[in-house]
Every structure is written in C-alpha cells, then in structure tokens.
C-alpha cells in the first residue's frame, strides 16, 4: 500500500504516521538549531529567546520546535493576522513579517517571520519563526523599558507586511528597519537567521512530501492536530471536575510605584475541556507590563500543559480543549495605546497564579511559586567613539518546592526555557564586568521540600555612562508557599555608587555611570509542606553546600545550629 493510499483510508498506518509526525517535528527543531547557529545577538545565541514552528496551509500550528513555551500560543494569532491581510495573495518566494502587538504581535522586540511553502504551485505549509531582537528603536536601548506609558514610546511598529516578494527583498522595509534601530548590523543579522531557518524548513518539507506524497502529507498534518486534541481531551477527562480560583499580586507597574496589581484566575474543568478565566484581574496599567491576549493564552496553555502527560504534541490540537477568557482593556488583554514592552514579567506571574489554582485541583502535581521571573536587565549607551552597545539579559532560576522534590536551583522558569549568558561572553562583548554570579543562602522558602535557591549577579559599568533598565517583581509580594511551607524571600536590587549601596525598587530606569555596580538578587522559591517534615539529610546537605546557614536552619526548621 502506498503512503498516499494509506493516509486516505479510515485506518491509517500507525507506523507511517509516527514516522511522519517525528519527521515533521524534527523540521521545527532543525529550524531552531539554524537560528542558534547563525544568529548574531547574545539574546538569541545565549539567552535563546526565540521560537520556531511549522504550520499547515491554513495557518494552523502543527509542530513547535524545542524552544519557548511563552511563544506557543502567539504564533497562530500572528499568522492569522497575516492571513487576514493577504489571504490567498501569497506566492512562492514570499516572506511576511510583523511585530505589532495590536495586530498579531506580543511586544515590539519580538519580530515574527513567516514563509509560505509551495509544492507544485500549491501552498502546503508555512514556516514560522519569532525572535526577540536586541533593539527596535524607542526611547530606551533594548526597547523593553517597563516605565514607558504608551506603545509609541517603545519602538518601530511593523504591521503584517510582505518583506520579500517572489524572492526579491523589499528595500523599503529593510531600509526603514535598518535606520530605526541602534544596532542595525545585529538586528539585520538576526533577521537573516530567521530567513535561513525558514529556508531550511522549505527544503526539509519538500523532502518530506517527496517521501510521503502530497495527499498523505496533508492528511497526516490534519491527523497530527486531531491526535493532539484526542490525547488532550482524554487527559483532561481524567482530571476532577470543578472550579478553582486564585489571586496573587504584582508589586506595581513601575510608574504608579507602590500600587499593587491583582491577577485573578478561575479554572473550570468539565468533562474533556478546561476554561481559564482572567476576569477580575487589574485594568491595563500605565506602565509597560500589560499583556496581549495572545501572550495570556500562551501563559494559560503552558500552565495547563505542565499537569498533563508529556507525550501530547505542542500544537493547535492541544489548544482546542482549552478556552481562555481575558476581558479587553485589562492587564491580561491590553488595547491601544497600552505599553507592552515588559509584558514578559506579567506572563511569568500569570503562570504562577494559575499554578495556585491548579494546586487546589491537583495538590500532588503542582509546586509552589518560583522567583516570579524573569528579571530583565538592559544596559545600553554609546562608547567614546559613539558606537552603540546594548546588553540584554533575562534572568530567572528558582522554582518553587514541589510535592515530590525541592524546587530547582539555577533553572529557568518553565515558561521561558531560556539560559543565562556566559560571563566570559558578556565581558568580551560588552563594557561590563560581572563581579559575581552566585547562589544566595537562606533565601529559599522552607518546607518539607524547600523552594529553589536564588542567585545574584553583580555588574560593574566600564563605560563613562549608559542607561540601566530593570524590570523585576516579587519585591513586595514574595513567592507563595503551599501545603504549610514558607514563602520564599523577596527579590532585591542594589546600586553601589561612590562607595555607598542604595536600595532600588523592583522596576526602574536610571543613568549607569562608570564604576557603578548593580546587584540583583532573585526571589527565592516558595516552600512546599511542613518544614518539620524535611529530611535531616537534605538539611545537612544544604548546610554543607552553603545554601543554608546553621542559624537559618535553627530558625526555619527548628533544629540545633
């Protein structure tokens, strides 16, 4: 039986289907590796703030590469914006791009690139990439300041545009982009990395069609979506029916300092479906931590995904079983002219808020809150020759304690799946000296399973002057604990200037002068379970490793120092 014939029958060959599914997902992974190998900026090659995906001809997300869950729900909405504008006006060799948060995007540094893939003159698939670019203009280097108050301050807005027509680049688009960013060589190089990944996908897909045939390929892509939906609904059916709510607070928006921002979620599970409702969360705020609806959906999909079996494919079939509600005009669904550059922070906090509700539903599967990350640190300016420099780092690394194990130490939040840049690379490429990168003892929330131990980083400025922009949280409202554990310690920001340490708020944008030292301490993960039930051997190990002092052990665990 030929692959085409097998795919058209009601009982498709399960072995052929599994081979196809893995081959298709490997294309998305190869796209991710292509970006990693060819990109210019540290935020991509070191932080790995990018994602790749493979969509069918209708724009449905069929496969996502091993990249960021935070982008999982955003690609379909971005591609839908392109499809609405261009419809069937897509041709072989065309490439489209956008970053407008109010027409498919999330925030301006995240530029989507889509390439339709044609076989024998018919559109069969679309390659998708999204990369966080080091700079897209705006008032602050890095284009992600948390104290911007409207989208027009944040950089260049790109609506859905055709940037390459039948293989010919649009000089107007590339010229405008190049003239509106501070580091054009880096931005244009990263954009070329996205184009290269799409070309790799195009070639690999042609080989896949040659192997399976066009009809079978289309049928199998539909089946991959249906397969994911079946697995998701079956897994959800095994969960208890009911309704659970949780509330947490962000410190503030960086503009109205000291004004807490509520995040409220209600999870309703009935039969084979789940509804995640963010009604009751704060109205959109003045600062730039507002989230787009696509990003809110990504946060919701990520949290739900974490309590389901691992074998479910990450695609739109999974999304079908989950309804996400977020009223327009709120911090979870911003509308014009909201500033959104620092929306990443809100996404992480939404995931943890949803964990608070899911912990009531599944107390044996969900851990306490993590550090509330990621913290964004941007340092930018010009050297003596007026050459621009921009350092962008997204830092997170302390999970909450879990019902079966301690919180992870030094591991990225699951919503990010990112890495911290190498100190050696930072010092080689930027006018910055990293003085320390170390765990901070006595900061993890106590529990039968303690929270993750946070780390600190110190940066010394070597240029005469620059701008330091920081977006962090969990300064006022520390990571929550579960099942009788203790909350994690709050985050901290300090500035050393002229020999004096100054305490800074969680969000700020200030001049950074030669010799200044900035220190950021992540919040510690919340603890899970009664600290009195902690294994004495685990306590001894933490003391031996310098993660817990004897004095803190006596205070938090009631043991002799």
LOBAVO-562980 format. One line per 3 residues: number of its first residue (from 1); their letters; for each residue z, x, y of C-alpha. Coordinates in steps of 0.1 Angstrom, whole numbers, plus 5000, padded with zeros to 4 digits. Layout:
<nodes>
NUM	a	Z:X:Y | ...
</nodes>
This chain:
<nodes>
1	xxx	5000:5000:5000 | 4991:5014:5034 | 5017:5016:5062
4	xxx	4998:4990:5082 | 4998:4966:5054 | 5035:4972:5046
7	xxx	5045:4967:5082 | 5027:4933:5084 | 5044:4919:5053
10	xxx	5076:4900:5054 | 5093:4926:5033 | 5086:4959:5050
13	xxx	5091:4991:5031 | 5126:5002:5039 | 5119:5039:5033
16	xxx	5089:5039:5056 | 5109:5020:5082 | 5137:5045:5081
19	xxx	5113:5074:5084 | 5096:5057:5113 | 5129:5050:5131
22	xxx	5142:5086:5128 | 5108:5099:5139 | 5109:5077:5170
25	xxx	5144:5086:5179 | 5135:5123:5175 | 5109:5119:5202
28	xxx	5136:5108:5227 | 5158:5137:5216 | 5129:5161:5220
31	xxx	5123:5148:5255 | 5160:5156:5263 | 5156:5191:5249
34	xxx	5125:5196:5270 | 5143:5188:5302 | 5172:5211:5292
37	xxx	5148:5240:5286 | 5126:5236:5317 | 5149:5223:5344
40	xxx	5159:5244:5374 | 5192:5230:5387 | 5227:5235:5373
43	xxx	5235:5198:5375 | 5208:5193:5348 | 5208:5225:5327
46	xxx	5247:5230:5328 | 5262:5196:5336 | 5234:5179:5317
49	xxx	5233:5148:5339 | 5201:5133:5326 | 5188:5109:5300
52	xxx	5156:5102:5281 | 5143:5072:5263 | 5113:5056:5246
55	xxx	5102:5021:5254 | 5076:4998:5239 | 5046:4985:5258
58	xxx	5066:4956:5272 | 5092:4979:5287 | 5119:4973:5261
61	xxx	5142:5002:5254 | 5136:5011:5218 | 5153:5046:5215
64	xxx	5175:5067:5237 | 5180:5104:5234 | 5213:5120:5228
67	xxx	5222:5120:5264 | 5244:5099:5288 | 5257:5065:5279
70	xxx	5261:5058:5316 | 5223:5056:5318 | 5220:5034:5287
73	xxx	5218:5000:5305 | 5199:5013:5336 | 5166:5022:5321
76	xxx	5155:4987:5312 | 5162:4974:5347 | 5144:5003:5364
79	xxx	5114:4999:5342 | 5114:4961:5348 | 5111:4968:5385
82	xxx	5081:4990:5379 | 5066:4963:5356 | 5071:4936:5382
85	xxx	5053:4956:5409 | 5025:4970:5388 | 5022:4946:5358
88	xxx	4990:4954:5339 | 4978:4977:5367 | 4987:5007:5346
91	xxx	4962:5032:5334 | 4961:5062:5311 | 4974:5093:5330
94	xxx	4995:5072:5355 | 5031:5081:5362 | 5057:5060:5381
97	xxx	5090:5068:5398 | 5118:5051:5417 | 5154:5056:5428
100	xxx	5161:5026:5450 | 5195:5011:5439 | 5184:4977:5451
103	xxx	5151:4977:5432 | 5159:4990:5397 | 5178:5022:5405
106	xxx	5215:5032:5405 | 5221:5058:5432 | 5196:5079:5451
109	xxx	5201:5112:5433 | 5190:5096:5401 | 5152:5095:5400
112	xxx	5135:5076:5372 | 5101:5088:5359 | 5081:5065:5336
115	xxx	5048:5074:5319 | 5028:5047:5301 | 5013:5059:5268
118	xxx	4979:5047:5257 | 4963:5048:5223 | 4926:5040:5220
121	xxx	4927:5024:5255 | 4957:5001:5248 | 4991:5007:5263
124	xxx	5015:5010:5233 | 5047:5026:5247 | 5063:5040:5279
127	xxx	5082:5073:5281 | 5113:5072:5303 | 5134:5099:5320
130	xxx	5162:5098:5345 | 5176:5129:5362 | 5204:5135:5387
133	xxx	5187:5156:5414 | 5207:5182:5433 | 5197:5167:5467
136	xxx	5176:5138:5480 | 5185:5142:5517 | 5210:5121:5536
139	xxx	5239:5132:5558 | 5257:5154:5533 | 5244:5181:5510
142	xxx	5242:5168:5475 | 5235:5132:5487 | 5266:5118:5470
145	xxx	5294:5116:5496 | 5320:5090:5490 | 5326:5083:5527
148	xxx	5291:5071:5535 | 5292:5035:5546 | 5256:5023:5541
151	xxx	5226:5032:5519 | 5206:5045:5549 | 5230:5075:5552
154	xxx	5226:5086:5516 | 5190:5100:5514 | 5154:5091:5506
157	xxx	5149:5057:5490 | 5120:5055:5466 | 5108:5021:5456
160	xxx	5088:5017:5424 | 5057:5039:5432 | 5027:5053:5413
163	xxx	5031:5090:5418 | 5003:5101:5396 | 4971:5081:5393
166	xxx	4949:5087:5362 | 4962:5123:5360 | 4959:5131:5398
169	xxx	4992:5136:5416 | 4997:5116:5449 | 5000:5143:5476
172	xxx	5017:5118:5500 | 5046:5111:5477 | 5052:5147:5467
175	xxx	5048:5158:5503 | 5074:5133:5516 | 5098:5142:5488
178	xxx	5095:5179:5495 | 5101:5175:5532 | 5132:5153:5529
181	xxx	5154:5174:5505 | 5174:5205:5513 | 5164:5224:5481
184	xxx	5127:5215:5476 | 5120:5242:5450 | 5148:5230:5428
187	xxx	5141:5193:5432 | 5103:5197:5426 | 5110:5219:5396
190	xxx	5134:5193:5381 | 5108:5166:5387 | 5082:5187:5368
193	xxx	5107:5190:5339 | 5108:5152:5338 | 5070:5151:5337
196	xxx	5069:5177:5310 | 5093:5156:5289 | 5070:5126:5293
199	xxx	5040:5146:5282 | 5059:5158:5251 | 5066:5122:5243
202	xxx	5030:5112:5247 | 5018:5139:5223 | 5045:5131:5197
205	xxx	5038:5094:5199 | 5001:5100:5193 | 5010:5119:5161
208	xxx	5033:5090:5150 | 5006:5065:5155 | 4982:5087:5136
211	xxx	5006:5088:5107 | 5016:5051:5106 | 4987:5033:5122
214	xxx	4988:5013:5154 | 4997:4979:5139 | 5025:4994:5119
217	xxx	5038:5013:5148 | 5040:4982:5170 | 5056:4962:5142
220	xxx	5082:4989:5134 | 5092:4992:5171 | 5098:4955:5171
223	xxx	5118:4959:5139 | 5139:4987:5154 | 5151:4963:5181
226	xxx	5157:4934:5157 | 5175:4958:5133 | 5199:4969:5161
229	xxx	5205:4933:5170 | 5213:4923:5134 | 5237:4952:5130
232	xxx	5254:4945:5163 | 5259:4908:5157 | 5272:4914:5122
235	xxx	5297:4940:5135 | 5308:4916:5163 | 5312:4888:5138
238	xxx	5339:4909:5121 | 5360:4911:5153 | 5386:4884:5161
241	xxx	5375:4855:5183 | 5394:4851:5215 | 5398:4860:5252
244	xxx	5415:4891:5267 | 5419:4902:5303 | 5430:4934:5320
247	xxx	5434:4946:5356 | 5435:4981:5370 | 5432:4996:5405
250	xxx	5413:5024:5421 | 5431:5043:5448 | 5408:5034:5477
253	xxx	5372:5039:5487 | 5377:5070:5509 | 5370:5051:5541
256	xxx	5398:5025:5541 | 5424:5050:5529 | 5454:5035:5511
259	xxx	5437:5002:5504 | 5438:4997:5466 | 5407:4983:5449
262	xxx	5412:4959:5420 | 5390:4960:5389 | 5394:4929:5367
265	xxx	5377:4921:5335 | 5377:4893:5310 | 5364:4898:5275
268	xxx	5354:4867:5255 | 5344:4871:5219 | 5330:4841:5200
271	xxx	5311:4843:5167 | 5284:4870:5170 | 5285:4875:5207
274	xxx	5307:4891:5234 | 5308:4882:5271 | 5322:4908:5296
277	xxx	5330:4891:5329 | 5340:4912:5360 | 5346:4881:5382
280	xxx	5377:4888:5403 | 5370:4924:5410 | 5371:4936:5446
283	xxx	5343:4926:5471 | 5320:4955:5477 | 5337:4981:5499
286	xxx	5328:5002:5529 | 5328:5035:5510 | 5301:5047:5486
289	xxx	5318:5038:5453 | 5300:5005:5450 | 5283:5000:5416
292	xxx	5249:4985:5409 | 5247:4957:5384 | 5227:4980:5360
295	xxx	5255:5006:5361 | 5281:4979:5355 | 5261:4968:5324
298	xxx	5260:5004:5312 | 5298:5007:5315 | 5302:4975:5296
301	xxx	5278:4984:5269 | 5294:5018:5265 | 5330:5004:5261
304	xxx	5319:4977:5236 | 5298:5003:5217 | 5328:5025:5212
307	xxx	5346:4999:5190 | 5316:4991:5168 | 5303:5011:5138
310	xxx	5285:5043:5146 | 5252:5035:5129 | 5239:5010:5154
313	xxx	5208:5022:5173 | 5212:5025:5211 | 5186:5002:5224
316	xxx	5179:4967:5238 | 5185:4951:5204 | 5222:4961:5208
319	xxx	5222:4946:5244 | 5211:4912:5231 | 5246:4904:5217
322	xxx	5265:4913:5249 | 5264:4892:5281 | 5276:4910:5313
325	xxx	5287:4889:5343 | 5293:4906:5378 | 5290:4884:5409
328	xxx	5267:4898:5436 | 5285:4912:5466 | 5313:4928:5446
331	xxx	5321:4964:5438 | 5306:4957:5404 | 5273:4943:5418
334	xxx	5266:4957:5452 | 5240:4943:5476 | 5223:4957:5507
337	xxx	5233:4976:5527 | 5261:4989:5504 | 5266:5027:5500
340	xxx	5265:5036:5463 | 5262:5074:5461 | 5296:5078:5444
343	xxx	5293:5048:5422 | 5298:5071:5391 | 5335:5071:5398
346	xxx	5337:5033:5396 | 5317:5033:5363 | 5343:5055:5346
349	xxx	5371:5033:5359 | 5353:5002:5346 | 5351:5017:5311
352	xxx	5388:5024:5311 | 5396:4989:5325 | 5375:4974:5297
355	xxx	5394:4996:5272 | 5426:4979:5285 | 5412:4945:5274
358	xxx	5398:4958:5241 | 5431:4974:5232 | 5446:4939:5231
361	xxx	5418:4927:5209 | 5418:4958:5186 | 5450:4977:5190
364	xxx	5443:5001:5162 | 5409:5012:5176 | 5414:5017:5213
367	xxx	5432:5045:5231 | 5450:5048:5265 | 5433:5056:5297
370	xxx	5418:5090:5304 | 5417:5111:5335 | 5397:5085:5355
373	xxx	5368:5109:5359 | 5346:5122:5365 | 5356:5140:5396
376	xxx	5326:5150:5418 | 5328:5183:5437 | 5299:5192:5461
379	xxx	5298:5223:5482 | 5268:5228:5505 | 5256:5246:5535
382	xxx	5234:5274:5548 | 5238:5312:5545 | 5233:5337:5573
385	xxx	5195:5335:5568 | 5196:5297:5570 | 5188:5294:5533
388	xxx	5204:5263:5519 | 5228:5263:5489 | 5242:5233:5471
391	xxx	5268:5234:5443 | 5273:5201:5424 | 5299:5198:5397
394	xxx	5311:5167:5378 | 5345:5174:5361 | 5363:5154:5335
397	xxx	5382:5164:5305 | 5413:5145:5294 | 5412:5115:5271
400	xxx	5440:5090:5266 | 5461:5092:5234 | 5446:5072:5205
403	xxx	5462:5051:5178 | 5455:5079:5153 | 5454:5111:5173
406	xxx	5462:5128:5206 | 5438:5124:5235 | 5411:5151:5236
409	xxx	5417:5182:5258 | 5388:5195:5279 | 5363:5170:5266
412	xxx	5341:5149:5288 | 5347:5112:5291 | 5325:5093:5266
415	xxx	5307:5075:5295 | 5294:5109:5307 | 5288:5131:5277
418	xxx	5285:5160:5302 | 5296:5196:5303 | 5312:5218:5330
421	xxx	5290:5246:5343 | 5297:5281:5333 | 5319:5301:5357
424	xxx	5296:5331:5354 | 5265:5310:5363 | 5283:5294:5392
427	xxx	5293:5327:5407 | 5258:5342:5401 | 5240:5313:5418
430	xxx	5264:5301:5445 | 5285:5316:5473 | 5316:5306:5454
433	xxx	5343:5324:5434 | 5361:5305:5407 | 5397:5317:5406
436	xxx	5409:5297:5377 | 5398:5272:5350 | 5429:5264:5330
439	xxx	5450:5237:5314 | 5479:5224:5334 | 5511:5220:5314
442	xxx	5534:5190:5315 | 5508:5166:5328 | 5497:5147:5296
445	xxx	5513:5113:5291 | 5540:5114:5264 | 5536:5094:5233
448	xxx	5535:5094:5195 | 5501:5106:5203 | 5501:5123:5237
451	xxx	5473:5120:5263 | 5448:5147:5268 | 5460:5178:5288
454	xxx	5441:5180:5321 | 5427:5212:5336 | 5425:5226:5370
457	xxx	5398:5246:5388 | 5400:5267:5420 | 5370:5275:5442
460	xxx	5371:5302:5469 | 5344:5299:5496 | 5325:5332:5502
463	xxx	5300:5320:5529 | 5311:5316:5565 | 5310:5278:5565
466	xxx	5300:5249:5544 | 5309:5213:5536 | 5333:5204:5508
469	xxx	5329:5168:5495 | 5352:5155:5467 | 5353:5121:5450
472	xxx	5382:5117:5426 | 5407:5090:5417 | 5439:5084:5398
475	xxx	5459:5098:5426 | 5479:5066:5433 | 5474:5047:5401
478	xxx	5478:5072:5371 | 5461:5066:5338 | 5478:5038:5319
481	xxx	5495:5042:5286 | 5495:5019:5255 | 5520:5009:5228
484	xxx	5550:5023:5245 | 5536:5056:5257 | 5540:5071:5291
487	xxx	5513:5072:5318 | 5495:5105:5325 | 5503:5125:5356
490	xxx	5483:5117:5387 | 5454:5139:5399 | 5458:5163:5428
493	xxx	5436:5180:5455 | 5448:5210:5475 | 5433:5233:5501
496	xxx	5445:5268:5508 | 5437:5278:5544 | 5452:5307:5564
499	xxx	5479:5311:5537 | 5491:5275:5537 | 5485:5249:5510
502	xxx	5475:5215:5522 | 5477:5183:5501 | 5444:5163:5503
505	xxx	5436:5127:5494 | 5415:5117:5464 | 5383:5114:5484
508	xxx	5373:5134:5514 | 5345:5154:5532 | 5357:5184:5552
511	xxx	5344:5218:5565 | 5349:5246:5540 | 5354:5279:5556
514	xxx	5352:5315:5544 | 5383:5324:5524 | 5393:5287:5519
517	xxx	5404:5278:5483 | 5401:5243:5470 | 5421:5234:5439
520	xxx	5415:5202:5419 | 5438:5191:5391 | 5426:5163:5369
523	xxx	5449:5134:5360 | 5465:5136:5325 | 5455:5112:5298
526	xxx	5479:5083:5291 | 5501:5084:5260 | 5499:5061:5230
529	xxx	5530:5050:5211 | 5567:5057:5214 | 5573:5094:5223
532	xxx	5603:5094:5200 | 5580:5090:5171 | 5560:5121:5178
535	xxx	5557:5147:5150 | 5581:5176:5158 | 5554:5200:5145
538	xxx	5530:5187:5172 | 5556:5191:5198 | 5563:5227:5187
541	xxx	5525:5234:5187 | 5521:5221:5223 | 5551:5243:5235
544	xxx	5537:5273:5217 | 5503:5268:5232 | 5517:5264:5267
547	xxx	5506:5228:5271 | 5542:5216:5273 | 5573:5233:5286
550	xxx	5606:5231:5268 | 5621:5214:5298 | 5594:5187:5298
553	xxx	5598:5183:5261 | 5635:5176:5266 | 5628:5152:5295
556	xxx	5599:5132:5279 | 5606:5135:5242 | 5644:5138:5243
559	xxx	5645:5170:5223 | 5666:5201:5229 | 5649:5228:5251
</nodes>
